[in-house]
Amino acid sequence: MERVGFVGLGAMGEPMAANLQRAGMLDVVWNRSPGRSAAFAASHAVTVAEDLASLAGRCDVVVLCVSADTDLLQCVDVLTENCPAGALVLDCSTVAAATAREAAARLATATIGFCDCPVSGGTEGARAGSLSIMVGGSAADFARARPILDVMGAHVSHIGAVGSGQATKATNQIMVAGVNQAVSEAMAFARAEGLPLDKVAEALSHGAAASWFLKFRAPNMIRGEYPLGFKVALHEKDLEICRVMAEAHGVKLPLVEMTLVHYSRLPRSDREEQDISSLFRIKDAMFADRDPND
């Protein structure tokens, strides 16, 4: 069996790693903040690597789930120096497609394979092992990665060459922005009309407007509480990636631009701590003619 290491035990990474551990696949973990690694090891009985280099040296496959492009490339440089030849790196972060191709090129100099494997489905999907995983990489690397990815996701799709997974995830993030805009704006309209929001959400969830977001995020809007599922700051980061990718085609995407403007109106603390469904606060404030930060 492949010796698997996991790097990045954040809101998504921790439950993904837990699913690998329950499947008997996880050998070792490492996180930049050591407290997260220690807490995970205490509850899941796995080894914590002293550092990323030592994790790399004992793994056949390394799964990454980090926050940003620079984080990924920093990790890749360490892995390139310390993974054995023939190892495989699976990156479940969300980064630019060009960054994924750069990561693959650096690893290839040490005969290390790479797949970009961004995920969608929120923390709920990460806990349930029901994520949608979109993969870019060679057919051989995908075949090797598939048993590991199947533990973390219910829908694993090989899109094409390295970078195509991230391009697909960028497409997903544009759609998520649109769905968030539509559901939050419509729910604010329903409130302004004096409708019972719980009944509205239930009724609409069985018609043409039905969506995952309506089902799982409308309750946040009704309660006025936005527990972390997908952090606003992370979606901002992802939409900035989409903006740059679109600009390479000489295009500005109105939906991306509008959502970034609206997110910027939320307090910084909320963007770091709350789910993207908190966009409802901006929409609701339009009807109430008040400051959404109040």
Backbone hydrogen bonds, N-H to C=O, Kabsch-Sander energy under -0.5 kcal/mol:
donor,donor_aa,acceptor,acceptor_aa,energy
4,V,2,E,-0.7
4,V,25,M,-1.0
5,G,61,V,-2.5
6,F,28,V,-2.0
7,V,63,V,-2.9
8,G,30,W,-1.8
10,G,8,G,-0.5
14,E,10,G,-2.4
16,M,12,M,-1.6
17,A,13,G,-2.9
18,A,14,E,-2.1
19,N,15,P,-1.9
20,L,16,M,-1.6
21,Q,17,A,-2.3
22,R,18,A,-2.4
23,A,19,N,-1.4
24,G,21,Q,-1.6
25,M,20,L,-2.6
26,L,20,L,-0.8
27,D,4,V,-3.1
28,V,4,V,-1.3
29,V,47,T,-2.2
30,W,6,F,-1.9
36,R,33,S,-1.3
37,S,33,S,-1.0
38,A,34,P,-2.5
39,A,35,G,-2.2
40,F,36,R,-2.4
41,A,37,S,-2.7
42,A,38,A,-2.0
43,S,39,A,-1.4
44,H,40,F,-1.7
45,A,41,A,-1.7
47,T,27,D,-1.1
49,A,29,V,-2.8
49,A,47,T,-0.5
55,L,51,D,-1.8
56,A,52,L,-2.5
57,G,53,A,-1.7
58,R,54,S,-0.6
58,R,55,L,-1.3
59,C,56,A,-1.1
60,D,3,R,-2.5
61,V,3,R,-2.2
62,V,88,L,-2.3
63,V,5,G,-3.0
64,L,62,V,-0.5
64,L,90,L,-2.9
65,C,7,V,-2.3
72,L,68,A,-2.2
73,L,69,D,-2.3
74,Q,70,T,-2.2
75,C,71,D,-2.2
76,V,72,L,-2.8
77,D,73,L,-2.0
78,V,74,Q,-1.4
79,L,75,C,-2.6
80,T,76,V,-2.8
81,E,77,D,-1.2
82,N,78,V,-1.2
83,C,79,L,-3.1
86,G,111,T,-3.0
87,A,84,P,-1.8
88,L,60,D,-2.1
89,V,113,G,-2.1
90,L,62,V,-3.0
91,D,89,V,-0.6
91,D,115,C,-2.5
92,C,64,L,-3.4
92,C,90,L,-0.7
94,T,66,V,-0.5
95,V,93,S,-0.6
100,A,96,A,-1.9
101,R,97,A,-2.0
102,E,98,A,-2.0
103,A,99,T,-2.6
104,A,100,A,-2.3
105,A,101,R,-2.0
106,R,102,E,-2.2
107,L,103,A,-2.2
108,A,104,A,-2.2
109,T,105,A,-0.8
109,T,106,R,-0.7
110,A,107,L,-1.8
111,T,108,A,-1.8
112,I,107,L,-1.6
113,G,87,A,-2.7
115,C,89,V,-2.1
116,D,136,G,-1.8
117,C,91,D,-3.7
117,C,115,C,-0.6
119,V,92,C,-0.7
120,S,132,S,-2.0
123,T,229,G,-0.6
125,G,121,G,-1.8
126,A,122,G,-2.0
127,R,123,T,-2.4
128,A,124,E,-2.2
129,G,125,G,-1.1
130,S,125,G,-2.1
131,L,125,G,-0.6
131,L,152,M,-1.3
132,S,120,S,-2.9
133,I,131,L,-0.6
133,I,155,H,-3.2
134,M,118,P,-2.1
135,V,133,I,-0.5
135,V,157,S,-3.1
136,G,116,D,-2.6
137,G,160,G,-2.9
142,F,138,S,-2.5
143,A,139,A,-2.2
144,R,140,A,-1.8
145,A,141,D,-2.2
146,R,142,F,-2.1
148,I,145,A,-1.1
149,L,145,A,-2.3
150,D,146,R,-2.6
151,V,147,P,-0.6
151,V,148,I,-0.8
152,M,148,I,-0.8
152,M,149,L,-0.6
153,G,149,L,-2.0
154,A,131,L,-1.3
155,H,131,L,-1.9
157,S,133,I,-2.9
157,S,155,H,-0.5
159,I,135,V,-2.7
159,I,157,S,-0.8
160,G,135,V,-1.1
164,S,161,A,-2.4
167,A,163,G,-2.1
168,T,164,S,-1.9
169,K,165,G,-2.2
170,A,166,Q,-2.4
171,T,167,A,-1.8
172,N,168,T,-2.2
173,Q,169,K,-2.5
174,I,170,A,-1.8
175,M,171,T,-1.9
176,V,172,N,-2.7
177,A,173,Q,-1.9
178,G,174,I,-1.9
179,V,175,M,-2.7
180,N,176,V,-2.8
181,Q,177,A,-2.5
182,A,178,G,-2.6
183,V,179,V,-2.9
184,S,180,N,-2.3
185,E,181,Q,-2.0
186,A,182,A,-2.4
187,M,183,V,-2.5
188,A,184,S,-1.8
189,F,185,E,-2.1
190,A,186,A,-2.5
191,R,187,M,-2.1
192,A,188,A,-2.3
193,E,189,F,-1.7
194,G,191,R,-1.9
195,L,190,A,-2.3
197,L,195,L,-0.8
200,V,196,P,-2.2
201,A,197,L,-2.7
202,E,198,D,-1.9
203,A,199,K,-2.5
204,L,200,V,-2.7
205,S,201,A,-1.4
206,H,203,A,-1.1
207,G,204,L,-1.5
210,A,207,G,-1.7
215,K,211,S,-2.1
216,F,212,W,-2.7
217,R,213,F,-2.6
218,A,213,F,-0.8
218,A,214,L,-0.9
220,N,217,R,-0.6
221,M,217,R,-1.4
222,I,218,A,-2.3
223,R,219,P,-2.2
224,G,220,N,-1.9
225,E,220,N,-1.6
232,V,274,Q,-2.0
233,A,271,R,-2.9
235,H,231,K,-2.0
236,E,232,V,-2.7
237,K,233,A,-2.0
238,D,234,L,-2.4
239,L,235,H,-2.8
240,E,236,E,-2.0
241,I,237,K,-1.5
242,C,238,D,-2.2
243,R,239,L,-2.5
244,V,240,E,-2.2
245,M,241,I,-2.5
246,A,242,C,-2.6
247,E,243,R,-2.4
248,A,244,V,-1.3
249,H,246,A,-1.7
250,G,247,E,-1.7
251,V,246,A,-1.9
257,E,253,L,-2.5
258,M,254,P,-2.8
259,T,255,L,-2.1
260,L,256,V,-2.2
261,V,257,E,-1.9
262,H,258,M,-2.5
263,Y,259,T,-2.8
264,S,260,L,-1.7
265,R,261,V,-0.6
265,R,262,H,-1.2
266,L,263,Y,-1.7
271,R,267,P,-2.1
272,E,268,R,-1.4
273,E,269,S,-1.0
274,Q,270,D,-2.9
275,D,226,Y,-1.8
276,I,230,F,-1.6
278,S,275,D,-2.1
279,L,276,I,-1.9
280,F,277,S,-2.0
281,R,278,S,-2.0
282,I,279,L,-1.1
283,K,279,L,-1.6
284,D,280,F,-3.3
285,A,281,R,-1.8
286,M,282,I,-1.0
286,M,283,K,-0.5
287,F,283,K,-1.0
288,A,284,D,-1.8
289,D,285,A,-1.3
290,R,285,A,-1.5
294,D,291,D,-1.9
